[in-house]
Amino acid sequence: MREKTIPSTDIYFLNACAHLVGGAASRKPIRQMGANSFKCENRYLVVRKDNPTVLKKILSDPKAEIIYLIDDDLDAAIADVQIPSDYRARLSRLKNGPVGDILARAKLVLVPSKKLEEKFSKTHKVLRLNPFWLGDCPDDSHYGALTDEPVNMVHLGTASHDAAFKFLSPVLEKLIEAQENFTFTYHSNKARLGPLDAAPQIKRRRVISWQKYKRQLGNHRYHLGLYPILDTPFNQARSRNKILEYSLAGCPAVYSKGWEHAGNLASEAQMWLADNDVEAWFTMLRQIMQDRSGLSQAYGHCRKYFTEINDEMSQLNLWQDILVRGNL
């Protein structure tokens, strides 16, 4: 089956470097070998996964200098019972397939979090990089009529965020019981909130292709993102990608206090942080809904912070240095 370009390939490589990439007959310095694999001279980049035929071709080159980019802790995910079993099985197949050989041969590993850097630095040379998204945040016109309208809240994760859905379910139930005026949207092909899924406030969208998702992200104009990061080994390795993603969806968000990337959110982006406690999240969300003027103000800070951390040039310079010029 033909692999598709995955989100990681876009946000960690192609968004900044597509102008350097071409096909076999191109004069551009980087050649695309597969959906998520690239070559420059004897240097190869593999982002997370690709078709086994492509990976075996890379491995067959005795002079290959391999760069591997991974943005999840696969070992932690496979062992994490809070992640759906079908998703864990998929990650197990990924780890135990040709990707395992790619990692073993890798001269350099790129990761987006401190936890992954600490993990792979025991066996590999490691560099950190951050995600970069194309596009701008929507304007704030969707906050104009918010006085009497429901606060449209959203969680932008899918299957690997099952622990977050389980955490949010009693929070949302308490908000419904308190007769707060809101909706909550999440993305899943399965109902994940139990009996709460039948409530009119809950809106479940089916998972769509990555290409459609990124095109439509800014159209929904949500008012508030919810992103609890429960303290699990898998969650500890997550990147700061969702900070950018919520901004592009038109909203600030509430994040967990203990998350690695939460440090600057309260002071620099004026976003909300809460302990991983149902009552703490319920109380904070009620306060936000009862003083809705703060949402528009927070989104203004959020858009400013987005422009500060969504750094195309840093990512582009990194790839030119290691992949094009070969400074591994």
N, C-alpha and C positions, 0 to 999 in steps of 0.2 A: 504494500500500500504506500502511495506517495505521501511523504511528510509534508506538513504545511508549515509556513513561517509562524513561529510561536511569538507570543507577546515579548518574551525575554529578548529575542533577536532584534525586534524593533527598538525597544526602549534602552537596550544596552549597546546596540551597535548600529543598526541601519538608519535610525532616525538622524544620527549625526554623520554617518559615513556613506549613505547610499550613493552620493555623487562620486565616490571612489571605487564603486563596485560595478563590474560588467560581466559579460559572458565570456566564453572561450576565445572569441575573435576580437574582443574589445582591447583597446589600448590602455584602459584604466588599470591602475596598479593591482587591484584586488579582483580575483575571479570567484564568482559564486559557484560552488560545487554541488550544493544541495540546498534544501530550504533553510537550513540553519548552520551551514558549513561554508567556509571561505578559505581561499588560498592566495598567498603572495610569495612568489619565489618558492622556497622550501618550507615556508611557515604556513601553518594551518590553524584556523580558528573554528572551534566547534562550540556552539551555544546550546548547552543542555542536552540535546538529542538530535538525531537525524536518522534517515533511512540506513539500515544496517549495511547495505551495499556501498553507500557513500563512506561510511565510517571504516569499513574494511579496506576500501581503496586508500584512504589516508594511512591506515595502519600498515599497508603493504609498502609504503615508501620508507626505505631504511634511513633516509636523510631527513625525514619529517621532524620539524620542530613544532610541537603541538601546543596551542594555547586553548585551555578549556575554561569556559565560563559557566558557573553554576550558581543559581540564586536560591536554592533550598538546601536544607540539611536532609538528604535522602535517608540516611540511617535513622535519624530522629523521627522522620515521618513514618517510616515502615514500622517502627516500634510504638507509635503513638495511637493508642486504642480510641482516642477521641476523633481521629480522622476516619471517614468511612472506609470500610474494608476493601471496596472495589478500587478506591483511589490509592490505598496503601499497596494493593497488589500491582497496580500499574507502575508505581514508583519502584517496587521491588524488581519488576521485569526490566525497567530502565537501568537500574543499578547493576544488575547481573548480566546485562547484554553487552554489546560492543562498547558502550559508553564506559564500562568499567576498565576496558583495555585502553581506551582513549585517555582516561584519567591516569592510569598507571604510566603511560608514556609521556604525559604532559610535562613540558618544560616550565610552564607557567600556568597558574590557576588564578582566575579573576573572580572576585566575590563582592557582594554589596553590603555585607554586615560584619560587625566585629566578631560575632560568634563563628561565622564561617572562616574568617581570617585566622582565628585562633585554631580552628580545627585543621585546616589544610596546611598551615605553616609548619606543622610537625613533620610533614612529608614532602612539601613542595615549596617552591618560591611562589609567593602570593602577592597580588596587588588588589587594592580596593578600587571600585568604581561605583558611581551613582547613576541612577536612571535618568534618561532625558526623553521628554515627550514633545512631539510636534504640536503646534496650535497654541491658542491663547485661552485664558479663562473667559467664560461668558460675562456679559455685563451684569449689573445688579438689578435690572428692571423687574425680575421676578419677586423681589422683596417689597415692591411698592404696594401691593394689595394684600399684604400678609396680615393685616389687623384682624380681619374676619375669616380669612381662609385657613384651611388646615395647614399645619407645619408638615411639609413633605420630607420625611426622613428616609434615609437609605443606608443599606450595607452593600458595599461593592464587591465583596468576596463571593466565592463559590464553594465547591466541595471541601477544599482544605480548611475552610473556616467553620466547620461544623460545631466546634467547641464554642465559638462566638455566638452562633444561633441559639445554642442551648442556654448560654448565659443571658442573652437578650430576651428570651421568651418570657420569663417572669417579670422582667422590667417593663416590657410592653403590656403585659397583662395588668400590671398595677396602674399604668397610664390609662388604659381603657376603663378600669374600675373607677379611676379618678375623673373620668369624663373629660379628659384632655382632648383638644381638637387637633388631630394629627392623622397622617397616613404613614405607613412603613412599607418600603419596597425592598425586596431582595431578589437575587438571581439564582434560580435553581430549577432543575427539571423534576425535583421531588419536593413535596411539602416537608419543611424542616422545623416547623414551629408547633407541631402537635395540634391539639384542639384549637389553638389560637389562629391557625390558618383559615378557619371559617369566619373569623371576624371581618366586618366590612372595612376596617382600617388597614388590613394587611393585604398587600398586593405582591403577588409572586410573578416575576417575569421569567420566561424560559431562557435558558442559556443560548446565546447566539454566537455566530462565528466572531473571531477576533476582529476581522476586517469590518464587519458591521458594527460591532460594539464600539470600536474607537471612533468611527464616523458619527455615531449617534450619541456619544457620551454627553456632549454639551447641550443636547436638545431637551433633556428632561428637566433641567433647572430645579434641582432639588434645593431644599433650604438648609438641611443639616445631615451630615454623615454620622454614622455610629460605627466605631471601630475598636471594640474591646479586644485586647491582645492578652489572652490568658497565659499564665506563666508555665508554658510547656517547652520542652527542648526544641520542638519544631518551630514554635512561634518565636523563640529567642533568636532565630537565624533570619527572620524576615527583614527585608530591605525597607527603605523609606518610600517606596514607590507609591503606596496608597495616599500619602500626603499630597502628591502631585495629582493623583487620579481624582480624589475628592474635589480638589480645586477646579479641575477641568469639568467636573460634573456640576459646578456652580455653587458649591457650598463649603463652609467650614465644617469641622467635625469634632466630635468628642472622642478622645483617645485614652488609653490606659496609662496611668502615671508611670508604671514601671518599665514601659517599653524603651528599648535602647534609643530610638529616634525621637522620643517625646521631650527630651531635655530642653530644646529651644522653642517648643511649640507654644508654651504659655507666655514666655517673655517676648519672643520675637514675632510670633504669628498671632498672638492673642487668641489662641484656640483653647478649648476646655480639656482638662485632664481629670480623670476620676480613678479612684481605687477600684480594683476588681471586686466590687461588692454590689449586689443588686440594689440595696437601699441607697447607696451612694449615687449610682447611675439614675435611679428613679428621681431622687431629690434634685439632682443637677438638671435633668431634662425638664422637670416641672418648672424650675426657676427660669430656664431658657424660654419656655413656652409662655410664661406669664409676663416676661419682659422681652417681647419679640423684637424690639428695636435693636437689641444687642446682636441679632443675627446678621443684619445688614452691615453693621459696623465690623463684626468679626470677619465677614466675607471680604471686606475691603482690605483688612490686614492679611487675610489668606491669599488674596491675589498678589499683593506686594511680595509676600514671602515666596510665592511660586516663582516669580521672576528672579528672585535671588538664588534659589537653589536648583532651578531647572537649567543646568549649566551645559550648553551644547559644546562650547569651546574646550572645556576641560576634558570632556569625553573624546572629542575629535582629536585633540593633541595627544592623548594617551594612545589611541589606536594608530595614529601616524607614527608614533615613536616605536611601539612594539611590533606592530604588524607590517607596516610599510617599510620602516627603516631597520627593523630587526634588532632593536635593543632589548633583548630578552634577559 
